[in-house]
Amino acid sequence: MKILKLAWKIRWYLWQAKKYSKKANKANKAGWGLDRNMYFQKYCYYQDTVRIMEEKLG
């Protein structure tokens, strides 16, 4: 059961990372790029979390 729960969390975090990477690319074309920085930080957070969870999964 733990493995299944962890797999669902990984899928959710990957979905979030994909969502924020698209927003970062859109905001990158905008003026000052302040939004891009926030979206990029969230993208990095979700990618790092997925990497840690995959290491736990084995």
PyMOL Python script that loads the backbone (N, CA, C, O; Angstrom):
from pymol import cmd

cmd.read_pdbstr("""\
ATOM      1  N   MET A   1       0.821  -1.197   0.000  1.00  0.00           N
ATOM      2  CA  MET A   1       0.000   0.000   0.000  1.00  0.00           C
ATOM      3  C   MET A   1       0.865   1.260   0.000  1.00  0.00           C
ATOM      4  O   MET A   1       0.531   2.253  -0.647  1.00  0.00           O
ATOM      5  N   LYS A   2       1.979   1.210   0.732  1.00  0.00           N
ATOM      6  CA  LYS A   2       2.875   2.367   0.768  1.00  0.00           C
ATOM      7  C   LYS A   2       3.451   2.661  -0.607  1.00  0.00           C
ATOM      8  O   LYS A   2       3.603   3.821  -0.990  1.00  0.00           O
ATOM      9  N   ILE A   3       3.771   1.603  -1.350  1.00  0.00           N
ATOM     10  CA  ILE A   3       4.360   1.790  -2.676  1.00  0.00           C
ATOM     11  C   ILE A   3       3.353   2.440  -3.611  1.00  0.00           C
ATOM     12  O   ILE A   3       3.706   3.327  -4.389  1.00  0.00           O
ATOM     13  N   LEU A   4       2.113   2.009  -3.540  1.00  0.00           N
ATOM     14  CA  LEU A   4       1.073   2.591  -4.382  1.00  0.00           C
ATOM     15  C   LEU A   4       0.841   4.064  -4.042  1.00  0.00           C
ATOM     16  O   LEU A   4       0.696   4.902  -4.932  1.00  0.00           O
ATOM     17  N   LYS A   5       0.810   4.361  -2.762  1.00  0.00           N
ATOM     18  CA  LYS A   5       0.631   5.749  -2.332  1.00  0.00           C
ATOM     19  C   LYS A   5       1.800   6.625  -2.792  1.00  0.00           C
ATOM     20  O   LYS A   5       1.603   7.754  -3.242  1.00  0.00           O
ATOM     21  N   LEU A   6       2.993   6.099  -2.675  1.00  0.00           N
ATOM     22  CA  LEU A   6       4.181   6.843  -3.107  1.00  0.00           C
ATOM     23  C   LEU A   6       4.180   7.046  -4.628  1.00  0.00           C
ATOM     24  O   LEU A   6       4.584   8.101  -5.118  1.00  0.00           O
ATOM     25  N   ALA A   7       3.729   6.042  -5.360  1.00  0.00           N
ATOM     26  CA  ALA A   7       3.649   6.163  -6.819  1.00  0.00           C
ATOM     27  C   ALA A   7       2.651   7.245  -7.221  1.00  0.00           C
ATOM     28  O   ALA A   7       2.914   8.008  -8.151  1.00  0.00           O
ATOM     29  N   TRP A   8       1.517   7.324  -6.541  1.00  0.00           N
ATOM     30  CA  TRP A   8       0.535   8.371  -6.838  1.00  0.00           C
ATOM     31  C   TRP A   8       1.077   9.750  -6.506  1.00  0.00           C
ATOM     32  O   TRP A   8       0.833  10.710  -7.237  1.00  0.00           O
ATOM     33  N   LYS A   9       1.810   9.850  -5.409  1.00  0.00           N
ATOM     34  CA  LYS A   9       2.424  11.139  -5.053  1.00  0.00           C
ATOM     35  C   LYS A   9       3.429  11.570  -6.108  1.00  0.00           C
ATOM     36  O   LYS A   9       3.493  12.744  -6.472  1.00  0.00           O
ATOM     37  N   ILE A  10       4.209  10.621  -6.595  1.00  0.00           N
ATOM     38  CA  ILE A  10       5.198  10.931  -7.625  1.00  0.00           C
ATOM     39  C   ILE A  10       4.509  11.445  -8.879  1.00  0.00           C
ATOM     40  O   ILE A  10       4.946  12.431  -9.473  1.00  0.00           O
ATOM     41  N   ARG A  11       3.427  10.776  -9.286  1.00  0.00           N
ATOM     42  CA  ARG A  11       2.692  11.224 -10.474  1.00  0.00           C
ATOM     43  C   ARG A  11       2.135  12.623 -10.271  1.00  0.00           C
ATOM     44  O   ARG A  11       2.169  13.438 -11.193  1.00  0.00           O
ATOM     45  N   TRP A  12       1.620  12.919  -9.074  1.00  0.00           N
ATOM     46  CA  TRP A  12       1.055  14.241  -8.796  1.00  0.00           C
ATOM     47  C   TRP A  12       2.142  15.316  -8.827  1.00  0.00           C
ATOM     48  O   TRP A  12       1.947  16.392  -9.393  1.00  0.00           O
ATOM     49  N   TYR A  13       3.279  15.015  -8.221  1.00  0.00           N
ATOM     50  CA  TYR A  13       4.379  15.979  -8.223  1.00  0.00           C
ATOM     51  C   TYR A  13       4.916  16.202  -9.634  1.00  0.00           C
ATOM     52  O   TYR A  13       5.279  17.326  -9.979  1.00  0.00           O
ATOM     53  N   LEU A  14       4.974  15.152 -10.459  1.00  0.00           N
ATOM     54  CA  LEU A  14       5.406  15.334 -11.840  1.00  0.00           C
ATOM     55  C   LEU A  14       4.413  16.194 -12.617  1.00  0.00           C
ATOM     56  O   LEU A  14       4.814  17.014 -13.444  1.00  0.00           O
ATOM     57  N   TRP A  15       3.134  16.012 -12.356  1.00  0.00           N
ATOM     58  CA  TRP A  15       2.108  16.828 -13.006  1.00  0.00           C
ATOM     59  C   TRP A  15       2.266  18.295 -12.603  1.00  0.00           C
ATOM     60  O   TRP A  15       2.157  19.188 -13.443  1.00  0.00           O
ATOM     61  N   GLN A  16       2.521  18.539 -11.329  1.00  0.00           N
ATOM     62  CA  GLN A  16       2.725  19.912 -10.852  1.00  0.00           C
ATOM     63  C   GLN A  16       3.974  20.526 -11.490  1.00  0.00           C
ATOM     64  O   GLN A  16       3.959  21.690 -11.892  1.00  0.00           O
ATOM     65  N   ALA A  17       5.040  19.755 -11.581  1.00  0.00           N
ATOM     66  CA  ALA A  17       6.275  20.263 -12.186  1.00  0.00           C
ATOM     67  C   ALA A  17       6.049  20.625 -13.648  1.00  0.00           C
ATOM     68  O   ALA A  17       6.542  21.647 -14.125  1.00  0.00           O
ATOM     69  N   LYS A  18       5.304  19.788 -14.352  1.00  0.00           N
ATOM     70  CA  LYS A  18       5.014  20.076 -15.759  1.00  0.00           C
ATOM     71  C   LYS A  18       4.190  21.353 -15.890  1.00  0.00           C
ATOM     72  O   LYS A  18       4.425  22.165 -16.784  1.00  0.00           O
ATOM     73  N   LYS A  19       3.227  21.522 -14.995  1.00  0.00           N
ATOM     74  CA  LYS A  19       2.385  22.714 -15.020  1.00  0.00           C
ATOM     75  C   LYS A  19       3.215  23.976 -14.794  1.00  0.00           C
ATOM     76  O   LYS A  19       3.048  24.962 -15.512  1.00  0.00           O
ATOM     77  N   TYR A  20       4.095  23.953 -13.817  1.00  0.00           N
ATOM     78  CA  TYR A  20       4.894  25.134 -13.512  1.00  0.00           C
ATOM     79  C   TYR A  20       5.984  25.380 -14.545  1.00  0.00           C
ATOM     80  O   TYR A  20       6.401  26.523 -14.729  1.00  0.00           O
ATOM     81  N   SER A  21       6.457  24.339 -15.224  1.00  0.00           N
ATOM     82  CA  SER A  21       7.452  24.565 -16.266  1.00  0.00           C
ATOM     83  C   SER A  21       6.820  25.299 -17.445  1.00  0.00           C
ATOM     84  O   SER A  21       7.464  26.146 -18.065  1.00  0.00           O
ATOM     85  N   LYS A  22       5.562  24.981 -17.760  1.00  0.00           N
ATOM     86  CA  LYS A  22       4.867  25.697 -18.833  1.00  0.00           C
ATOM     87  C   LYS A  22       4.658  27.154 -18.461  1.00  0.00           C
ATOM     88  O   LYS A  22       4.832  28.039 -19.299  1.00  0.00           O
ATOM     89  N   LYS A  23       4.285  27.413 -17.206  1.00  0.00           N
ATOM     90  CA  LYS A  23       4.067  28.789 -16.763  1.00  0.00           C
ATOM     91  C   LYS A  23       5.381  29.567 -16.752  1.00  0.00           C
ATOM     92  O   LYS A  23       5.401  30.756 -17.067  1.00  0.00           O
ATOM     93  N   ALA A  24       6.468  28.905 -16.392  1.00  0.00           N
ATOM     94  CA  ALA A  24       7.766  29.581 -16.369  1.00  0.00           C
ATOM     95  C   ALA A  24       8.177  29.969 -17.776  1.00  0.00           C
ATOM     96  O   ALA A  24       8.742  31.043 -17.984  1.00  0.00           O
ATOM     97  N   ASN A  25       7.901  29.108 -18.742  1.00  0.00           N
ATOM     98  CA  ASN A  25       8.257  29.431 -20.124  1.00  0.00           C
ATOM     99  C   ASN A  25       7.425  30.588 -20.655  1.00  0.00           C
ATOM    100  O   ASN A  25       7.939  31.437 -21.382  1.00  0.00           O
ATOM    101  N   LYS A  26       6.145  30.631 -20.301  1.00  0.00           N
ATOM    102  CA  LYS A  26       5.298  31.742 -20.731  1.00  0.00           C
ATOM    103  C   LYS A  26       5.743  33.043 -20.080  1.00  0.00           C
ATOM    104  O   LYS A  26       5.834  34.075 -20.744  1.00  0.00           O
ATOM    105  N   ALA A  27       6.020  32.996 -18.787  1.00  0.00           N
ATOM    106  CA  ALA A  27       6.402  34.199 -18.056  1.00  0.00           C
ATOM    107  C   ALA A  27       7.789  34.677 -18.458  1.00  0.00           C
ATOM    108  O   ALA A  27       8.111  35.853 -18.289  1.00  0.00           O
ATOM    109  N   ASN A  28       8.600  33.792 -18.982  1.00  0.00           N
ATOM    110  CA  ASN A  28       9.941  34.168 -19.406  1.00  0.00           C
ATOM    111  C   ASN A  28       9.887  35.178 -20.552  1.00  0.00           C
ATOM    112  O   ASN A  28      10.787  36.002 -20.710  1.00  0.00           O
ATOM    113  N   LYS A  29       8.823  35.102 -21.346  1.00  0.00           N
ATOM    114  CA  LYS A  29       8.667  36.015 -22.461  1.00  0.00           C
ATOM    115  C   LYS A  29       8.126  37.363 -22.001  1.00  0.00           C
ATOM    116  O   LYS A  29       8.160  38.333 -22.757  1.00  0.00           O
ATOM    117  N   ALA A  30       7.627  37.434 -20.770  1.00  0.00           N
ATOM    118  CA  ALA A  30       7.049  38.664 -20.245  1.00  0.00           C
ATOM    119  C   ALA A  30       8.157  39.630 -19.814  1.00  0.00           C
ATOM    120  O   ALA A  30       9.344  39.306 -19.873  1.00  0.00           O
ATOM    121  N   GLY A  31       7.743  40.813 -19.383  1.00  0.00           N
ATOM    122  CA  GLY A  31       8.632  41.918 -19.090  1.00  0.00           C
ATOM    123  C   GLY A  31       9.789  41.659 -18.160  1.00  0.00           C
ATOM    124  O   GLY A  31      10.883  41.326 -18.616  1.00  0.00           O
ATOM    125  N   TRP A  32       9.580  41.800 -16.884  1.00  0.00           N
ATOM    126  CA  TRP A  32      10.686  41.781 -15.920  1.00  0.00           C
ATOM    127  C   TRP A  32      11.097  40.383 -15.496  1.00  0.00           C
ATOM    128  O   TRP A  32      12.207  40.203 -14.995  1.00  0.00           O
ATOM    129  N   GLY A  33      10.254  39.404 -15.677  1.00  0.00           N
ATOM    130  CA  GLY A  33      10.613  38.039 -15.339  1.00  0.00           C
ATOM    131  C   GLY A  33      10.471  37.703 -13.877  1.00  0.00           C
ATOM    132  O   GLY A  33      11.021  36.698 -13.425  1.00  0.00           O
ATOM    133  N   LEU A  34       9.752  38.510 -13.119  1.00  0.00           N
ATOM    134  CA  LEU A  34       9.586  38.214 -11.698  1.00  0.00           C
ATOM    135  C   LEU A  34       8.732  36.969 -11.494  1.00  0.00           C
ATOM    136  O   LEU A  34       9.016  36.157 -10.614  1.00  0.00           O
ATOM    137  N   ASP A  35       7.693  36.819 -12.296  1.00  0.00           N
ATOM    138  CA  ASP A  35       6.847  35.630 -12.195  1.00  0.00           C
ATOM    139  C   ASP A  35       7.621  34.385 -12.581  1.00  0.00           C
ATOM    140  O   ASP A  35       7.430  33.322 -11.990  1.00  0.00           O
ATOM    141  N   ARG A  36       8.484  34.508 -13.556  1.00  0.00           N
ATOM    142  CA  ARG A  36       9.263  33.369 -14.009  1.00  0.00           C
ATOM    143  C   ARG A  36      10.081  32.800 -12.865  1.00  0.00           C
ATOM    144  O   ARG A  36      10.175  31.581 -12.719  1.00  0.00           O
ATOM    145  N   ASN A  37      10.667  33.654 -12.063  1.00  0.00           N
ATOM    146  CA  ASN A  37      11.489  33.185 -10.960  1.00  0.00           C
ATOM    147  C   ASN A  37      10.667  32.363  -9.971  1.00  0.00           C
ATOM    148  O   ASN A  37      11.120  31.315  -9.512  1.00  0.00           O
ATOM    149  N   MET A  38       9.461  32.830  -9.638  1.00  0.00           N
ATOM    150  CA  MET A  38       8.607  32.103  -8.706  1.00  0.00           C
ATOM    151  C   MET A  38       8.213  30.748  -9.294  1.00  0.00           C
ATOM    152  O   MET A  38       8.290  29.730  -8.605  1.00  0.00           O
ATOM    153  N   TYR A  39       7.793  30.725 -10.555  1.00  0.00           N
ATOM    154  CA  TYR A  39       7.388  29.473 -11.180  1.00  0.00           C
ATOM    155  C   TYR A  39       8.569  28.520 -11.313  1.00  0.00           C
ATOM    156  O   TYR A  39       8.416  27.311 -11.135  1.00  0.00           O
ATOM    157  N   PHE A  40       9.738  29.053 -11.622  1.00  0.00           N
ATOM    158  CA  PHE A  40      10.916  28.205 -11.760  1.00  0.00           C
ATOM    159  C   PHE A  40      11.305  27.583 -10.421  1.00  0.00           C
ATOM    160  O   PHE A  40      11.723  26.427 -10.371  1.00  0.00           O
ATOM    161  N   GLN A  41      11.169  28.344  -9.341  1.00  0.00           N
ATOM    162  CA  GLN A  41      11.470  27.794  -8.015  1.00  0.00           C
ATOM    163  C   GLN A  41      10.508  26.662  -7.661  1.00  0.00           C
ATOM    164  O   GLN A  41      10.922  25.649  -7.098  1.00  0.00           O
ATOM    165  N   LYS A  42       9.223  26.831  -7.989  1.00  0.00           N
ATOM    166  CA  LYS A  42       8.254  25.767  -7.722  1.00  0.00           C
ATOM    167  C   LYS A  42       8.560  24.541  -8.576  1.00  0.00           C
ATOM    168  O   LYS A  42       8.464  23.407  -8.107  1.00  0.00           O
ATOM    169  N   TYR A  43       8.929  24.779  -9.831  1.00  0.00           N
ATOM    170  CA  TYR A  43       9.287  23.676 -10.719  1.00  0.00           C
ATOM    171  C   TYR A  43      10.467  22.896 -10.143  1.00  0.00           C
ATOM    172  O   TYR A  43      10.440  21.665 -10.113  1.00  0.00           O
ATOM    173  N   CYS A  44      11.486  23.592  -9.692  1.00  0.00           N
ATOM    174  CA  CYS A  44      12.660  22.932  -9.105  1.00  0.00           C
ATOM    175  C   CYS A  44      12.297  22.163  -7.848  1.00  0.00           C
ATOM    176  O   CYS A  44      12.803  21.063  -7.626  1.00  0.00           O
ATOM    177  N   TYR A  45      11.424  22.730  -7.022  1.00  0.00           N
ATOM    178  CA  TYR A  45      10.995  22.056  -5.794  1.00  0.00           C
ATOM    179  C   TYR A  45      10.317  20.729  -6.120  1.00  0.00           C
ATOM    180  O   TYR A  45      10.633  19.701  -5.520  1.00  0.00           O
ATOM    181  N   TYR A  46       9.378  20.753  -7.078  1.00  0.00           N
ATOM    182  CA  TYR A  46       8.657  19.531  -7.419  1.00  0.00           C
ATOM    183  C   TYR A  46       9.575  18.501  -8.056  1.00  0.00           C
ATOM    184  O   TYR A  46       9.433  17.308  -7.788  1.00  0.00           O
ATOM    185  N   GLN A  47      10.510  18.928  -8.891  1.00  0.00           N
ATOM    186  CA  GLN A  47      11.450  17.988  -9.502  1.00  0.00           C
ATOM    187  C   GLN A  47      12.345  17.343  -8.437  1.00  0.00           C
ATOM    188  O   GLN A  47      12.589  16.138  -8.483  1.00  0.00           O
ATOM    189  N   ASP A  48      12.827  18.129  -7.493  1.00  0.00           N
ATOM    190  CA  ASP A  48      13.675  17.586  -6.425  1.00  0.00           C
ATOM    191  C   ASP A  48      12.901  16.611  -5.543  1.00  0.00           C
ATOM    192  O   ASP A  48      13.432  15.578  -5.136  1.00  0.00           O
ATOM    193  N   THR A  49      11.657  16.942  -5.253  1.00  0.00           N
ATOM    194  CA  THR A  49      10.829  16.064  -4.428  1.00  0.00           C
ATOM    195  C   THR A  49      10.596  14.732  -5.128  1.00  0.00           C
ATOM    196  O   THR A  49      10.642  13.678  -4.494  1.00  0.00           O
ATOM    197  N   VAL A  50      10.349  14.777  -6.430  1.00  0.00           N
ATOM    198  CA  VAL A  50      10.151  13.540  -7.192  1.00  0.00           C
ATOM    199  C   VAL A  50      11.420  12.698  -7.160  1.00  0.00           C
ATOM    200  O   VAL A  50      11.352  11.481  -6.990  1.00  0.00           O
ATOM    201  N   ARG A  51      12.561  13.329  -7.319  1.00  0.00           N
ATOM    202  CA  ARG A  51      13.814  12.583  -7.296  1.00  0.00           C
ATOM    203  C   ARG A  51      14.014  11.885  -5.951  1.00  0.00           C
ATOM    204  O   ARG A  51      14.442  10.731  -5.906  1.00  0.00           O
ATOM    205  N   ILE A  52      13.709  12.570  -4.875  1.00  0.00           N
ATOM    206  CA  ILE A  52      13.848  11.984  -3.538  1.00  0.00           C
ATOM    207  C   ILE A  52      12.875  10.817  -3.355  1.00  0.00           C
ATOM    208  O   ILE A  52      13.243   9.780  -2.804  1.00  0.00           O
ATOM    209  N   MET A  53      11.634  10.989  -3.817  1.00  0.00           N
ATOM    210  CA  MET A  53      10.646   9.925  -3.691  1.00  0.00           C
ATOM    211  C   MET A  53      11.020   8.708  -4.527  1.00  0.00           C
ATOM    212  O   MET A  53      10.812   7.575  -4.093  1.00  0.00           O
ATOM    213  N   GLU A  54      11.564   8.924  -5.709  1.00  0.00           N
ATOM    214  CA  GLU A  54      11.979   7.799  -6.545  1.00  0.00           C
ATOM    215  C   GLU A  54      13.130   7.035  -5.915  1.00  0.00           C
ATOM    216  O   GLU A  54      13.226   5.818  -6.074  1.00  0.00           O
ATOM    217  N   GLU A  55      14.005   7.733  -5.202  1.00  0.00           N
ATOM    218  CA  GLU A  55      15.084   7.039  -4.494  1.00  0.00           C
ATOM    219  C   GLU A  55      14.516   6.163  -3.371  1.00  0.00           C
ATOM    220  O   GLU A  55      15.004   5.058  -3.132  1.00  0.00           O
ATOM    221  N   LYS A  56      13.478   6.667  -2.683  1.00  0.00           N
ATOM    222  CA  LYS A  56      12.833   5.877  -1.643  1.00  0.00           C
ATOM    223  C   LYS A  56      12.149   4.659  -2.231  1.00  0.00           C
ATOM    224  O   LYS A  56      12.153   3.578  -1.642  1.00  0.00           O
ATOM    225  N   LEU A  57      11.554   4.854  -3.414  1.00  0.00           N
ATOM    226  CA  LEU A  57      10.819   3.756  -4.057  1.00  0.00           C
ATOM    227  C   LEU A  57      11.763   2.622  -4.448  1.00  0.00           C
ATOM    228  O   LEU A  57      11.371   1.455  -4.452  1.00  0.00           O
ATOM    229  N   GLY A  58      12.984   2.962  -4.770  1.00  0.00           N
ATOM    230  CA  GLY A  58      13.967   1.924  -5.024  1.00  0.00           C
ATOM    231  C   GLY A  58      14.346   1.884  -6.410  1.00  0.00           C
ATOM    232  O   GLY A  58      15.173   1.060  -6.801  1.00  0.00           O
TER     233      GLY A  58
END
""", "prot")
cmd.dss("prot")
cmd.show_as("cartoon", "prot")
cmd.util.cbc("prot")
cmd.orient("prot")
